[in-house]
Amino acid sequence: MAGNNPNTLMQGRTVIITGAGGGLGRGYALAFGLAGANVVVNDINHEAAQNTVDEIVGAGGAALLNTADITDYADAGRAVAAVISHFGDLHVVVNNAGVLRDRMFVSMTESEWDQVINVHLKGHFCFSSHAVQYWREQVKNGAAVSARIINTSSGAGLNGSVGQSNYAAAKAGIAALTLNQAAELGRYGITANALAPSARTAMTEKIFGDQMKAPEDGGFDRFDPANVAPLVVWLGSAESSHITGRVFEVEGGRISIADGWRSTEPVDKGARWQADEISDAVTELLSREIAAQKVYG
């Protein structure tokens, strides 16, 4: 095992990162490269992806360019096969790529809904599905597998976000997907965790540009995407094998775990309720409730 040396934490492990041409994905790719991983930089922007690859290689790391469409199942399958052929194995899939098509729900178009759900939810399925099939086959053949799926949810998915119904629904779906993957795939040596990062990216600039800009005094830049990368690298390493089914929130130097939906103590009549009794029952339930975090915006 690599121990606590950050430069060897991912030695001998291969990782695919989607949307790694810029923003958070680029930060993850560079950090994985510095930690000794073979890094597959996936992005539909060929030039941006190549720049990330060049930077990793220039720093002495190993990287491979990949421009597969994450929403095309067959294309994702070819990409996974190519990675395994090139590096000899695959250990980690980081599902990071995403898009925004923000609009208030009453004005949202079908196209805006479909684009966001497709890129986020289906995009999280395609690469992971092919990787999981590969890992399961390894286990069937007697190999020991220590594999990782790292998904990307969002505070919008955990709490809701005004003007982002499509994005919030997709990110909530990804959190639930992570729980299912963790429950189903542990038998194959696969963990599944998710991130809800808060960082400055092209997706946040239009909405949170002023709030997330770098400090002018040179102090700690808490919205620097690079702040999220160390947790992602650790989750991709062999050292995180005991952690699965978690959604980590990350901002600056702060890491927390999203505690998820929990059932309150019920009001139990012991028989069928009548409609005119429900009001008092709900009032009692609300009196016991721990209030949820507010919807963003």
C-alpha positions as MATLAB code, in Angstrom:
seq = 'MAGNNPNTLMQGRTVIITGAGGGLGRGYALAFGLAGANVVVNDINHEAAQNTVDEIVGAGGAALLNTADITDYADAGRAVAAVISHFGDLHVVVNNAGVLRDRMFVSMTESEWDQVINVHLKGHFCFSSHAVQYWREQVKNGAAVSARIINTSSGAGLNGSVGQSNYAAAKAGIAALTLNQAAELGRYGITANALAPSARTAMTEKIFGDQMKAPEDGGFDRFDPANVAPLVVWLGSAESSHITGRVFEVEGGRISIADGWRSTEPVDKGARWQADEISDAVTELLSREIAAQKVYG';
ca = [
       0.000    0.000    0.000;
       1.191    3.501   -0.784;
       0.961    4.753    2.793;
       0.683    8.485    3.364;
       3.038    9.660    0.635;
       0.802   11.735   -1.684;
       3.174   11.167   -4.599;
       2.674    7.379   -4.539;
      -0.917    7.089   -3.319;
      -2.140    6.077   -6.789;
       0.975    4.306   -8.034;
       0.048    1.561  -10.490;
      -3.632    2.535  -10.612;
      -5.490    3.787  -13.682;
      -8.269    6.371  -13.523;
     -10.753    7.725  -16.072;
     -11.994   11.254  -15.384;
     -14.837   12.693  -17.472;
     -14.939   16.402  -18.193;
     -11.238   16.688  -17.361;
     -10.398   19.401  -19.875;
     -11.097   22.169  -17.377;
     -12.468   23.116  -13.980;
     -12.759   20.452  -11.319;
     -11.998   17.597  -13.717;
      -8.728   19.150  -14.773;
      -7.788   19.667  -11.130;
      -8.536   16.022  -10.376;
      -6.525   14.850  -13.382;
      -3.457   16.853  -12.410;
      -3.664   15.646   -8.808;
      -4.041   12.004   -9.842;
      -1.064   12.410  -12.153;
       1.077   13.805   -9.333;
      -0.050   10.897   -7.130;
       1.378    8.399   -9.627;
      -1.783    7.313  -11.473;
      -2.219    6.547  -15.132;
      -4.745    9.264  -16.013;
      -7.301    9.059  -18.808;
      -8.473   12.584  -19.597;
     -11.945   12.451  -21.113;
     -13.548   15.572  -22.590;
     -15.467   16.357  -25.765;
     -13.263   19.469  -26.071;
     -10.230   17.894  -27.718;
      -7.946   20.906  -27.283;
      -8.751   21.352  -23.593;
      -8.279   17.635  -22.919;
      -4.964   17.611  -24.785;
      -3.745   20.550  -22.703;
      -4.490   18.601  -19.520;
      -2.705   15.539  -20.895;
       0.310   17.633  -21.864;
       0.506   19.162  -18.404;
       0.425   15.749  -16.704;
       3.057   14.317  -19.045;
       5.170   17.451  -18.681;
       5.212   16.919  -14.922;
       6.472   13.359  -15.424;
       3.120   11.565  -15.263;
       1.308    9.174  -17.596;
      -1.835   10.365  -19.372;
      -4.054    9.384  -22.273;
      -6.470   11.568  -24.236;
     -10.048   10.349  -24.666;
     -12.894   12.199  -26.382;
     -15.685    9.607  -26.083;
     -19.237   10.865  -25.709;
     -20.204    9.981  -22.135;
     -23.885    9.732  -23.141;
     -23.210    7.171  -25.888;
     -23.133    3.703  -24.323;
     -21.267    2.033  -27.184;
     -18.719    4.860  -27.371;
     -18.133    4.578  -23.620;
     -17.597    0.836  -24.009;
     -14.983    1.363  -26.705;
     -13.253    3.933  -24.491;
     -13.076    1.593  -21.486;
     -11.732   -1.211  -23.682;
      -9.095    1.130  -25.138;
      -7.984    2.235  -21.674;
      -7.579   -1.352  -20.479;
      -5.679   -2.228  -23.647;
      -3.358    0.774  -23.268;
      -2.628    0.668  -19.530;
      -3.400   -3.001  -18.835;
      -6.066   -2.359  -16.205;
      -8.645    0.099  -14.858;
      -9.256    0.929  -11.206;
     -11.209    4.196  -10.908;
     -13.981    6.010  -12.760;
     -14.554    9.644  -11.796;
     -17.848   10.866  -13.258;
     -17.390   14.622  -13.325;
     -18.664   16.032  -16.637;
     -21.828   18.109  -16.612;
     -23.807   20.917  -18.218;
     -26.244   23.595  -17.082;
     -29.438   24.729  -18.779;
     -30.852   26.921  -16.027;
     -34.396   28.212  -16.165;
     -37.346   28.550  -13.799;
     -39.462   25.398  -13.888;
     -42.522   27.119  -15.379;
     -40.447   28.219  -18.395;
     -38.202   25.172  -18.818;
     -38.294   23.467  -22.207;
     -38.275   19.745  -22.861;
     -34.907   20.107  -24.570;
     -33.386   21.864  -21.550;
     -34.678   19.126  -19.286;
     -33.477   16.285  -21.520;
     -29.981   17.705  -22.101;
     -29.193   18.023  -18.401;
     -30.704   14.680  -17.385;
     -28.909   12.947  -20.264;
     -25.445   14.374  -19.597;
     -25.575   13.976  -15.825;
     -27.585   10.822  -15.210;
     -26.896    8.816  -18.354;
     -23.366   10.177  -18.382;
     -22.857    8.687  -14.935;
     -24.192    5.348  -16.153;
     -22.258    4.685  -19.347;
     -18.597    4.578  -18.274;
     -19.448    3.065  -14.878;
     -21.530    0.283  -16.437;
     -18.712   -0.893  -18.698;
     -16.140   -0.584  -15.916;
     -18.293   -2.585  -13.491;
     -18.751   -5.366  -16.040;
     -14.969   -5.527  -16.467;
     -14.392   -5.624  -12.696;
     -17.045   -8.308  -12.153;
     -15.413  -10.459  -14.830;
     -12.075  -10.064  -13.068;
     -13.610  -11.314   -9.814;
     -15.191  -14.272  -11.618;
     -11.736  -15.146  -12.913;
     -10.314  -15.131   -9.392;
      -8.643  -11.719   -9.355;
      -8.713   -9.420   -6.324;
     -10.387   -6.132   -7.266;
     -10.018   -2.785   -5.485;
     -12.103   -0.533   -7.708;
     -13.712    2.863   -7.216;
     -16.644    4.788   -8.649;
     -16.608    8.470   -7.715;
     -19.747   10.346   -8.730;
     -20.587   14.037   -8.707;
     -23.743   15.211   -7.014;
     -24.299   18.789   -5.836;
     -25.782   20.858   -3.069;
     -28.510   21.561   -5.606;
     -29.346   17.874   -5.650;
     -29.213   17.547   -1.871;
     -31.217   20.679   -1.036;
     -32.811   21.914   -4.261;
     -31.880   25.100   -6.137;
     -34.252   27.725   -7.492;
     -34.002   27.991  -11.293;
     -32.265   24.607  -11.609;
     -35.023   21.983  -11.487;
     -33.380   19.856  -14.176;
     -29.922   20.039  -12.591;
     -31.236   19.479   -9.050;
     -33.249   16.437  -10.161;
     -30.241   14.959  -11.978;
     -27.898   15.526   -9.049;
     -30.401   14.069   -6.577;
     -30.644   11.036   -8.852;
     -26.863   10.702   -8.804;
     -26.827   10.693   -4.987;
     -29.417    7.890   -4.965;
     -27.523    6.036   -7.703;
     -24.403    6.155   -5.515;
     -26.255    4.518   -2.611;
     -27.494    1.741   -4.902;
     -24.087    1.157   -6.453;
     -22.505    0.905   -3.000;
     -25.104   -1.617   -1.849;
     -24.877   -3.780   -4.961;
     -21.204   -3.675   -5.920;
     -19.338   -4.174   -2.651;
     -19.298   -7.942   -3.251;
     -16.995   -7.315   -6.230;
     -14.515   -5.110   -4.352;
     -16.034   -1.921   -5.789;
     -16.822    1.142   -3.693;
     -19.089    3.994   -4.799;
     -19.012    7.462   -3.298;
     -20.105   10.897   -4.454;
     -18.987   14.488   -4.119;
     -20.995   17.667   -3.696;
     -18.185   20.161   -4.352;
     -18.342   23.928   -4.069;
     -15.704   25.456   -6.330;
     -15.125   28.025   -9.051;
     -15.733   26.520  -12.512;
     -17.149   27.576  -15.857;
     -20.526   26.264  -14.657;
     -20.570   28.487  -11.548;
     -19.121   31.697  -12.994;
     -22.381   33.050  -14.402;
     -24.276   32.538  -11.145;
     -21.673   32.849   -8.381;
     -18.906   34.753  -10.170;
     -18.549   37.551   -7.613;
     -18.966   35.309   -4.575;
     -16.428   32.767   -5.769;
     -13.698   34.973   -7.207;
     -10.147   34.543   -5.955;
      -9.135   36.848   -3.083;
      -7.195   39.899   -4.210;
      -4.980   39.867   -1.120;
      -3.454   36.507   -1.997;
      -5.102   34.745    0.951;
      -6.556   31.243    0.937;
      -8.691   30.792   -2.165;
     -11.460   28.585   -0.777;
     -13.193   28.200   -4.131;
     -10.099   27.023   -5.990;
     -11.082   23.711   -7.704;
      -7.747   22.258   -6.596;
      -9.051   22.203   -3.006;
     -11.406   19.348   -3.903;
      -8.786   17.164   -5.592;
      -7.047   15.651   -2.524;
     -10.274   14.011   -1.325;
     -10.944   12.641   -4.820;
      -7.443   11.176   -5.065;
      -7.811    9.540   -1.648;
     -11.211    8.108   -2.585;
      -9.595    6.653   -5.711;
      -6.775    5.026   -3.775;
      -6.553    1.596   -2.164;
      -6.655    3.289    1.245;
     -10.356    4.181    0.927;
     -11.596    0.593    0.611;
     -13.650    0.858    3.817;
     -15.618    3.910    2.641;
     -18.637    3.445    0.381;
     -22.120    4.874   -0.066;
     -21.162    8.353    1.160;
     -21.786   11.798   -0.301;
     -18.990   14.183    0.673;
     -19.477   17.947    0.644;
     -16.265   19.889    0.014;
     -15.563   23.618    0.084;
     -12.136   25.115    0.611;
     -10.640   23.355    3.613;
     -13.973   21.992    4.817;
     -15.107   18.382    4.322;
     -18.436   17.073    5.581;
     -20.764   14.176    4.853;
     -24.305   14.801    3.639;
     -26.445   12.912    6.120;
     -29.232   12.036    3.690;
     -32.961   11.490    4.092;
     -34.002   10.056    7.442;
     -37.444    9.008    8.655;
     -38.838   10.850   11.666;
     -40.585    9.059   14.518;
     -44.014    8.236   13.090;
     -47.453    9.115   14.349;
     -49.183    5.742   14.465;
     -52.922    5.495   14.915;
     -52.877    1.715   14.660;
     -55.727    1.905   12.164;
     -56.603    3.689    8.921;
     -56.574    7.470    9.153;
     -59.587    9.561    8.195;
     -58.899   12.571    5.962;
     -60.120   15.034    8.599;
     -57.611   13.599   11.117;
     -54.530   14.158    8.949;
     -54.099   17.833    9.783;
     -53.474   17.128   13.476;
     -51.184   14.205   12.623;
     -49.045   16.347   10.318;
     -48.894   19.125   12.902;
     -47.541   16.612   15.414;
     -45.006   15.281   12.891;
     -43.777   18.792   12.104;
     -43.322   19.538   15.804;
     -40.789   16.684   15.996;
     -39.038   17.384   12.714;
     -35.466   18.574   12.347;
     -35.815   21.205    9.635;
     -34.159   20.449    6.315;
     -31.543   22.778    4.863;
     -33.149   25.490    2.777;
     -33.438   25.347   -0.993;
     -30.663   27.425   -2.597;
     -31.810   30.767   -3.965;
];
